[in-house]
Amino acid sequence: MRESLRTLPRIVWIVVAVQTLLIIATGLLYPTFQEPDEVLHVDYVLAHRHGEWFDGPAERLPQSGVINSWATVPMTQLHQHLGDKTITPRSERKSFDAVGTAPMPSNTQPNQMVQHPFGYYGLAAGWSYLLPDFEHHRFDIQVWWLRLLSVLLMMPVPILIYLAGRRLTANPSIALLASILPMGLPTYLRTGASVSNDVLMVSIGAWLMYELAKVLTGDLTKKTALRVGISWGLLLLVKGFALVMPPVIVLAYLIAARGRIRERIRRAISPLVLAGAVGVALGGWWWIRNEIVYGAIQPHGRGDLWPSTRLYGRHLGGSKVDLLTGFIKRVVHRTFGSLGLVDKPSWPTVLLTTMFIVGLLLVLGGIWRGFAASSAPRGAALTYFLPVPLVLAVVLVGIKHIWNTSHTIPGVQVRYLWAFMPGIAVPVAVLIVWLAARLRLSRFAAVICYVLIGVFELCNALLVVSQQFGDPTGSWFSRLRSGLHFVIGWYPFSPVLSVLLIVLTAAGGLVLGGALLRQATRAQIPARIDEPEPALVG
């Protein structure tokens, strides 16, 4: 990894800087507690600060100070056009402990985050000690500080995507494009700007996918197997979606080993055993413990005291076909939607559906093209993408019991897929560059995609500010003005810093655009994308 970092072109570091600015600016766009379950993640970080690392189902009642502070911030999942709501002055905002340290009453919904391992919460609790007197700062500063950890955890992701793409395709232009593409996903940016264990899942997941990229290109060494095991084991200590990875890891090694099936098994068995043993020892014990203690791999965090009918009500009617179609509709809508919490405001369904279909075709086309210029064998691209459908299958099975009692479909969040982002971004970049080459535009593929991403995200921001946070009446400009007043007013720091952040983000975006244009005009692009490509300029 250290050697790979030394060979990174400067433009990749610019991508990292711009993504960082975009995520910080997204934190300005969405005031405190606006990400799904952010308030519960914050509460469970505080629980870990207090040494409560192993709460069982329904055993964690949220701290009253957290819930009461949450109640002071208007909730976007319940309302739109919040620009006319009163903004609590910064001087009147208190710390969580000052608002209340006792647990909420026993009839309060318990914190279901106890169903997750302690990896993220322990890390965030430790991070909080780096801010002197953390517990005495205002609640919005406490949350901002935890959000800053999320920003830092997301910083390696573009680098890991680039390194994985370069390894799999032997084409730096494809790798560069792959590292840029995630910025076009609103939920990717919003997840990075929130207090959530999903952030650590995305970061470690990208590391695991990079190690698998090395495996798929023939690296069966013990050193790489050890890193595969460590990254998988750490992912197991963050969230249960890591449980989908064993078949992917096994398949990656078997495909990479080459030869007849017996020869493949003989070559793959040693690194597989090492990776599996390290992963289970490091993080698998948590899930084994769950089975022993609770009789389930992942018991519901609310326990038996909170059946789905109590949360969602009981509704009659509905078939398995309705469940599947409802699930698909949510995945389609939320891949490029979920601008608000969770579905409104958003763009018209026909636009989001078209974007999803185009994205899906790009993924499938990239898998079809494969990683021709590298040493990756046939089937490597499909194996690399495999975690994505496996996660979707887990989500579908997980909501089935809720559907059976309440006929509602909660918990379908596309952000879960971003843990395996390289498996999506690299195939998409492969096909985009291939299509651009057919049009003799391959050198400009990254520039064109980046411009489209920038326009899309700017439009998203304007829609959220004007519709979510703007006044309910008046012209579009007046709603935009009131919406900006709302988000800047709820930001923990002064309006001057908020405006400076917006300016820096815009400037960073222009710098990256200029660097990509310079790259396009100076790079030596081969006529065929299945030929190895020279290193990027700069």
C-alpha positions in Angstrom: 0.0 0.0 0.0 2.8 2.4 0.9 4.5 1.8 -2.5 1.1 2.3 -4.2 0.6 5.7 -2.5 4.0 6.8 -3.7 2.9 6.3 -7.3 -0.4 8.2 -7.0 -0.6 11.1 -9.4 -1.3 14.6 -8.0 -4.7 14.7 -9.6 -5.9 11.9 -7.4 -5.0 13.9 -4.3 -7.0 16.8 -5.8 -10.0 14.4 -6.1 -9.6 13.5 -2.4 -9.5 17.2 -1.5 -12.6 18.1 -3.5 -14.5 15.1 -2.1 -13.6 16.2 1.4 -14.8 19.8 0.7 -18.0 18.4 -0.8 -18.7 16.2 2.2 -18.1 19.1 4.7 -20.4 21.3 2.6 -23.0 18.6 2.6 -22.8 18.7 6.4 -23.7 22.4 6.1 -26.6 21.5 3.8 -28.1 19.0 6.2 -28.4 20.5 9.8 -27.8 18.4 12.9 -29.7 15.1 13.2 -31.0 15.1 9.6 -29.4 11.8 8.4 -31.6 8.7 9.1 -30.9 7.4 12.6 -28.2 10.0 13.2 -29.6 10.8 16.6 -29.5 7.2 17.6 -25.9 6.8 16.4 -24.9 9.8 18.4 -26.6 8.4 21.5 -24.8 5.1 21.1 -21.5 6.9 20.7 -22.2 8.5 24.1 -23.0 5.1 25.5 -19.6 3.9 24.5 -18.0 7.0 26.1 -19.7 5.8 29.3 -18.4 2.3 28.9 -21.6 0.7 27.8 -20.3 -1.5 24.9 -22.4 -4.6 25.1 -26.1 -3.7 25.5 -28.5 -6.4 24.5 -31.7 -6.0 22.5 -34.0 -3.4 23.9 -31.5 -2.7 26.8 -30.5 0.8 25.7 -32.9 3.6 26.4 -31.6 6.8 24.7 -30.1 9.6 26.9 -32.8 12.2 27.5 -30.4 15.0 26.6 -29.9 13.6 23.2 -33.6 13.1 22.4 -34.6 16.5 23.8 -31.8 18.3 21.9 -33.0 16.4 18.8 -36.5 17.8 19.4 -35.3 21.4 19.1 -34.2 20.9 15.5 -37.0 20.8 12.9 -37.2 17.4 11.4 -37.0 17.2 7.6 -38.4 13.7 7.5 -41.7 15.0 8.9 -41.9 18.4 7.2 -40.8 20.5 4.2 -40.5 24.2 3.7 -38.9 24.8 7.1 -37.5 28.3 6.4 -40.2 29.9 8.5 -39.3 27.8 11.6 -37.5 29.5 14.5 -33.8 29.0 14.7 -32.5 28.5 18.2 -29.7 31.0 18.7 -26.2 29.4 19.1 -25.9 31.0 22.6 -29.0 29.1 23.8 -28.0 25.7 22.6 -26.7 23.5 25.4 -24.7 20.3 25.6 -26.4 16.9 25.8 -25.5 16.5 29.5 -26.8 19.9 30.3 -30.2 19.0 28.8 -30.4 15.7 30.6 -28.3 12.7 31.5 -31.0 10.3 32.6 -32.4 7.6 30.3 -35.7 8.3 28.6 -38.8 6.7 30.1 -39.2 3.0 29.7 -42.1 3.4 27.3 -39.7 5.2 24.8 -38.5 3.3 21.8 -35.2 1.7 22.7 -32.1 2.4 20.7 -31.9 -0.4 18.1 -28.2 0.4 17.3 -27.3 -2.2 20.0 -27.7 -4.7 17.2 -24.5 -3.5 15.6 -20.9 -4.3 16.8 -18.9 -1.7 18.7 -16.3 -1.0 16.0 -17.6 2.4 14.9 -19.0 3.5 18.2 -15.8 2.7 20.1 -13.7 4.6 17.5 -16.0 7.6 17.6 -16.1 7.6 21.4 -12.3 7.6 21.5 -12.3 10.4 18.9 -14.5 12.5 21.0 -11.8 12.7 23.7 -9.6 14.6 21.3 -11.9 17.6 21.7 -11.2 19.1 25.2 -14.3 19.1 27.4 -16.3 17.4 24.7 -19.2 16.8 27.1 -19.5 20.6 27.9 -19.7 21.8 24.3 -23.0 22.7 22.6 -24.8 19.7 21.2 -24.4 20.9 17.6 -20.7 21.2 18.1 -20.6 17.8 19.6 -22.4 16.4 16.6 -20.2 18.4 14.2 -17.1 17.0 15.8 -18.4 13.4 15.3 -19.3 14.3 11.7 -15.7 15.4 11.2 -14.6 11.9 12.0 -16.9 10.7 9.2 -15.2 13.1 6.8 -11.8 11.8 7.7 -12.9 8.2 7.3 -14.2 8.9 3.8 -10.9 10.5 2.6 -9.1 7.2 1.7 -12.0 5.9 -0.4 -11.2 7.7 -3.7 -7.6 6.6 -3.3 -8.6 2.9 -2.7 -11.0 3.0 -5.7 -8.2 4.5 -7.9 -5.7 1.9 -6.7 -8.2 -1.0 -7.2 -9.2 0.3 -10.7 -5.6 0.7 -11.8 -4.8 -2.8 -10.6 -7.8 -4.4 -12.3 -7.7 -2.5 -15.6 -4.0 -1.4 -16.0 -5.6 1.8 -17.2 -5.0 5.0 -15.0 -7.7 6.9 -16.9 -10.3 4.3 -16.0 -9.1 4.3 -12.4 -9.2 8.1 -12.2 -12.8 8.2 -13.5 -13.8 5.5 -11.1 -12.5 7.5 -8.2 -14.6 10.5 -9.3 -17.9 8.7 -9.9 -19.1 8.3 -6.3 -19.3 12.1 -5.9 -22.4 11.8 -8.2 -24.3 9.9 -5.6 -26.2 12.2 -3.2 -26.4 9.5 -0.4 -22.7 8.8 -0.7 -21.9 12.5 0.2 -24.6 12.7 2.8 -23.5 9.5 4.5 -20.0 10.9 4.7 -21.4 14.1 6.3 -23.3 12.2 9.0 -22.7 10.4 12.3 -23.2 6.8 11.2 -21.5 3.5 11.3 -22.1 3.3 7.6 -19.1 5.6 7.1 -16.6 3.2 8.7 -18.2 0.4 6.7 -17.6 2.3 3.4 -14.0 3.0 4.4 -13.0 -0.5 5.5 -15.1 -2.0 2.7 -13.1 0.0 0.1 -9.9 -1.4 1.7 -11.2 -4.9 1.5 -12.2 -4.5 -2.1 -8.7 -3.1 -3.0 -7.1 -6.2 -1.4 -9.5 -8.4 -3.4 -8.4 -6.5 -6.6 -4.9 -7.7 -5.9 -6.1 -11.2 -5.4 -8.1 -11.2 -8.6 -4.9 -10.1 -10.5 -2.9 -13.1 -9.2 -1.6 -12.0 -5.8 -2.1 -15.2 -3.7 0.7 -14.3 -1.2 0.3 -14.8 2.5 0.9 -11.1 3.0 -2.1 -10.1 0.9 -4.2 -12.9 2.5 -3.4 -11.5 5.9 -4.6 -8.1 4.8 -7.8 -9.6 3.3 -8.4 -11.3 6.7 -7.7 -8.1 8.7 -9.9 -5.9 6.5 -12.8 -8.4 6.6 -12.4 -8.9 10.3 -12.6 -5.2 11.0 -15.6 -4.9 8.7 -17.3 -7.6 10.8 -16.8 -5.4 13.8 -18.8 -2.6 12.1 -21.9 -4.0 10.5 -23.5 -7.3 9.6 -23.2 -6.7 5.8 -19.7 -8.0 6.1 -21.2 -11.5 6.5 -21.9 -11.6 2.7 -18.2 -11.6 1.9 -17.0 -15.2 2.5 -18.4 -16.5 -0.8 -17.0 -13.5 -2.6 -13.5 -14.0 -1.1 -13.6 -17.8 -1.8 -14.7 -17.2 -5.4 -12.0 -14.5 -5.9 -9.2 -16.9 -4.8 -10.6 -19.8 -6.8 -10.8 -17.7 -10.0 -7.4 -16.1 -9.5 -5.7 -19.5 -8.9 -6.4 -20.7 -12.5 -5.9 -24.2 -13.8 -8.1 -27.2 -13.2 -10.4 -27.2 -10.2 -8.1 -29.4 -8.1 -5.2 -27.2 -8.9 -7.2 -24.1 -8.1 -8.2 -25.5 -4.7 -4.6 -26.5 -3.9 -3.3 -23.1 -4.7 -6.1 -21.2 -3.0 -6.6 -23.2 0.1 -3.6 -21.8 2.1 -4.3 -18.1 1.7 -8.0 -18.7 2.1 -7.6 -20.5 5.4 -5.3 -17.7 6.6 -7.7 -14.9 5.5 -10.7 -16.8 7.0 -8.9 -17.5 10.3 -7.8 -14.0 10.8 -11.2 -12.5 9.9 -13.1 -14.8 12.2 -10.6 -14.3 15.1 -10.7 -10.5 14.6 -14.4 -9.9 14.0 -16.3 -13.1 13.5 -16.5 -13.9 17.2 -19.1 -11.1 17.7 -21.6 -12.9 15.4 -20.8 -16.3 17.0 -21.4 -14.7 20.4 -24.8 -13.4 19.2 -25.9 -16.9 18.1 -24.8 -18.3 21.5 -26.3 -15.6 23.7 -29.4 -14.5 21.8 -30.0 -17.5 19.4 -29.7 -15.3 16.3 -26.8 -14.0 14.2 -28.2 -10.5 14.5 -31.1 -10.1 16.9 -33.3 -7.1 16.4 -32.1 -4.1 18.5 -35.5 -3.3 19.8 -36.0 -6.9 21.0 -39.3 -8.7 21.4 -40.8 -5.7 23.2 -41.0 -3.8 20.0 -42.8 -5.8 17.3 -43.1 -4.3 13.9 -46.8 -3.7 14.3 -46.1 -1.4 17.2 -43.8 0.7 15.1 -45.6 0.6 11.7 -49.1 -0.6 12.6 -51.0 -3.6 11.2 -52.1 -3.4 7.6 -54.0 -6.1 5.8 -53.4 -7.2 2.3 -50.3 -7.4 0.1 -48.5 -10.3 -1.5 -44.9 -11.3 -2.0 -45.1 -9.7 -5.4 -46.0 -6.5 -3.7 -43.1 -6.8 -1.4 -40.7 -7.4 -4.3 -42.0 -4.6 -6.4 -42.1 -2.2 -3.5 -38.5 -3.1 -2.7 -37.4 -2.6 -6.3 -39.1 0.8 -6.5 -37.3 2.0 -3.4 -33.9 0.9 -4.7 -34.6 2.6 -8.0 -35.8 5.8 -6.5 -33.1 6.1 -3.8 -30.0 5.3 -5.9 -29.9 8.9 -7.2 -32.7 10.3 -5.1 -33.0 10.4 -1.3 -32.2 14.1 -1.3 -34.5 14.6 1.7 -35.3 12.2 4.5 -35.8 9.9 2.8 -37.8 10.5 -0.5 -38.9 14.1 -0.4 -37.9 16.4 -1.9 -36.6 14.6 -4.9 -36.7 14.6 -8.7 -39.5 13.2 -10.8 -39.7 9.4 -10.7 -39.3 9.1 -14.4 -35.9 11.0 -14.2 -34.6 8.9 -11.3 -35.8 5.7 -13.0 -34.0 6.6 -16.2 -30.8 7.4 -14.3 -31.0 4.1 -12.5 -31.5 2.1 -15.7 -28.6 3.9 -17.4 -26.4 3.2 -14.3 -27.5 -0.4 -14.2 -26.7 -0.8 -17.9 -23.3 0.8 -17.4 -22.5 -1.7 -14.6 -23.7 -4.7 -16.6 -21.8 -3.4 -19.6 -18.6 -3.0 -17.6 -18.9 -6.5 -16.2 -19.4 -7.7 -19.8 -16.3 -5.9 -21.0 -14.3 -7.2 -18.0 -10.8 -6.1 -17.0 -9.2 -7.0 -20.3 -5.9 -5.1 -20.0 -4.9 -6.5 -16.6 -4.0 -10.0 -15.4 -7.4 -10.5 -14.0 -9.0 -13.7 -15.3 -12.4 -14.0 -17.0 -15.2 -13.6 -14.4 -13.2 -11.2 -12.2 -15.5 -8.3 -13.0 -18.6 -10.3 -12.0 -17.0 -11.5 -8.8 -15.9 -8.0 -8.0 -19.5 -6.8 -8.3 -21.0 -9.8 -6.4 -21.2 -8.1 -2.9 -23.8 -5.6 -4.3 -26.6 -8.1 -5.2 -25.7 -10.1 -2.0 -26.3 -7.0 0.2 -29.6 -6.3 -1.6 -30.7 -9.9 -1.0 -29.9 -9.6 2.7 -31.9 -6.4 3.0 -34.9 -8.0 1.2 -34.8 -11.1 3.5 -34.3 -8.8 6.5 -37.5 -6.8 5.9 -39.6 -9.8 5.1 -40.7 -10.4 8.7 -41.8 -6.8 9.0 -43.8 -7.1 5.8 -45.5 -10.2 7.0 -47.0 -8.3 10.0 -47.3 -4.7 8.9 -47.1 -4.8 5.1 -44.6 -1.9 5.2 -41.2 -1.8 3.6 -38.8 0.1 5.9 -35.0 0.0 6.0 -34.3 -0.1 2.2 -31.4 2.2 2.1 -29.1 2.2 -1.0 -26.3 3.6 1.1 -25.6 0.1 2.4 -24.2 -0.7 -1.1 -21.5 2.0 -0.9 -19.4 -0.3 1.4 -18.4 -2.1 -1.8 -18.1 1.0 -4.0 -15.1 -0.1 -6.0 -17.2 -3.1 -7.3 -19.6 -0.6 -8.8 -17.4 2.3 -9.8 -14.7 0.3 -11.7 -17.1 -1.6 -14.0 -19.0 1.6 -14.7 -15.8 3.5 -15.5 -14.7 0.6 -17.8 -17.8 0.9 -20.0 -17.8 4.7 -20.0 -14.3 4.9 -21.2 -15.0 2.1 -23.8 -18.0 4.0 -25.1 -16.0 7.2 -25.2 -13.3 5.5 -27.1 -15.8 4.4 -29.7 -16.7 8.1 -30.1 -13.0 9.2 -30.1 -13.6 11.0 -26.8 -11.8 8.7 -24.3 -9.4 11.4 -23.2 -12.4 13.6 -22.2 -14.5 10.9 -20.5 -13.5 12.0 -17.0 -14.0 15.7 -17.8 -17.5 15.1 -19.3 -18.6 12.9 -16.3 -17.2 15.4 -13.8 -19.2 18.3 -15.4 -22.4 16.2 -15.3 -21.7 15.3 -11.7 -21.1 18.9 -10.7 -24.3 20.1 -12.4 -26.4 17.3 -10.8 -25.1 17.9 -7.3 -25.5 21.7 -7.7 -29.1 21.1 -8.7 -29.6 18.7 -5.8 -28.4 21.3 -3.4 -30.6 24.1 -4.8 -33.6 21.8 -4.7 -33.0 20.8 -1.0 -32.4 24.4 0.1 -35.3 25.9 -1.7 -37.9 23.1 -1.2 -36.8 21.5 2.1 -35.6 24.5 4.0 -37.2 27.4 2.1 -40.3 29.3 3.1 -43.6 27.7 1.9 -44.6 30.8 -0.1 -42.9 33.3 -2.4 -40.8 33.0 -5.5 -38.0 30.5 -6.0 -35.4 33.1 -5.1 -37.1 34.0 -1.9 -37.4 30.3 -0.9 -33.7 29.8 -1.8 -32.8 32.8 0.3 -34.8 31.7 3.3 -33.5 28.2 2.9 -29.9 29.4 3.0 -30.7 31.4 6.1 -32.1 28.3 7.7 -29.1 26.0 7.0 -26.5 28.6 7.8 -28.4 29.6 11.0 -28.4 26.0 12.2 -24.7 25.5 11.4 -22.6 25.3 14.6 -20.3 28.1 13.4 -20.6 31.7 12.3 -22.2 32.6 8.9 -18.8 33.9 7.8 -17.3 30.4 8.0 -20.4 28.9 6.3 -19.9 31.3 3.3 -16.2 30.6 3.3 -16.9 26.9 3.1 -19.2 27.3 0.1 -16.6 29.5 -1.7 -13.8 27.0 -1.0 -15.9 24.1 -2.2 -16.7 25.9 -5.4 -13.1 26.9 -5.9 -12.0 23.3 -5.3 -14.5 22.0 -7.8 -13.1 24.4 -10.4 -9.5 23.4 -9.6 -10.3 19.8 -10.2 -12.2 20.6 -13.4 -9.2 22.4 -14.6 -6.8 19.6 -13.6 -9.0 17.1 -15.5 -9.1 19.2 -18.6 -5.3 19.6 -18.5 -5.0 15.9 -18.0 -7.2 15.3 -21.0 -5.2 17.6 -23.3 -1.8 16.2 -22.3 -2.4 12.5 -21.6 -1.4 9.9 -24.1 -4.5 7.7 -24.5 -4.1 4.4 -26.4 -6.5 3.8 -29.2 -8.0 0.7 -27.4 -8.9 0.6 -23.8 -7.8 -3.0 -23.5 -4.2 -1.9 -24.0 -2.1 -0.9 -21.0 -2.0 2.8 -20.7 0.9 5.2 -19.7 0.8 6.8 -16.3 -1.3 10.0 -15.9 0.4 13.3 -16.3 1.0 14.9 -12.9 
